[in-house]
Structures are given as structure tokens and as C-alpha cells.
Amino acid sequence: SEPIYRAVIFGDGAGYFEKVLSIKSYQPEEICFSLKKGELLVKGENLYIKKYCAGDVVVCGKIKAIQRA
């Protein structure tokens, strides 16, 4: 079966996320993405969205955790 989302974290300074439907909330400490099934929380410090195009998102800043919600 096809994955609900794909995440690649580069150290603690950036992350690449695929299959994001929308950005539900956006704060420097937490970004919440809507997925096909559920949500994905990205937690950290000084987070910002560098790119958002066709379901692909690049998040920069200090990523401390990601979790399904």
C-alpha cells in the first residue's frame, strides 16, 4: 500500500515532507499539516516553511520531533 506521507529530516535543521494536503496551523514552535488520513505535527524552534508546492513542504529551523496526530 502507498504511504500516507513521507518525511526526510536533514540533521535538526530542515525537513522535507511529501503528500501534505494543507497547512492547518503554523507557529515557530509547531507546524501542523493535514494529511489524507490525520495530521502531522512538526515540533521545534524557529520553524518556518521555506517551500510549499503540490503537496511537498520544506521546513527549516531546529526540528525536535515529528508525530502523527
N, C-alpha and C positions, 0 to 999 in steps of 0.2 A: 504494500500500500504506500501511497505517497505521503511524505512527512507533512505535518501541519505547518511547520515553519523550519527554517534553518538559521542558525546563528554561528558566526565565526567571530571570536574575540581575539584581538591582537594585543597581547600583553594586558595592561589595565587601562590603556589609553584610547582604544577605539573598538567598535564592534560593527559587524555587517549583518543585517537581518533581512531575510527573504520571506515572501508570502505575507507581508503586512497589509491588512485591508485599510486601516486608518490609524491615525494618532488620536487616542482617546484623551490623554492628558499629557502635559509637558511642563516639567519643572526642573530646575538644575539638580535636584536630588533624586528625581524619579520620573521616568517616562513610561507611559502605558500605551501599548499597541493593541488594537483589536485584530484578532486572527479569525480564520474561518471557524474555528472551534475554540472559544475562550479568549483570553487575553494574555499578554506577556508583559511583565514588569521588568524594567531595567533600572537598577538602583546604583547610585554612586554619588560623585561630587563633580560639580561644574559640568554637568552633562549638556550637550547641545546637539541638534540634528544638523549634520553637515550636508546630507543629500537625502532626498525622498522622491523617488521616481518609480512608477509602475510596480509598486509593492516592495521595492528594495529601499532599505534605510541604512544610512551610515551614521552612527552615533559616536561622538568624540567626548572626551572627558575621562575622569577616573571611574571606570566601571568596577563596582564591587560585587554585584550579584545580578543574575537574571533568574526569573521564576515564572512559571505558568500560574495564571490566576483564573 
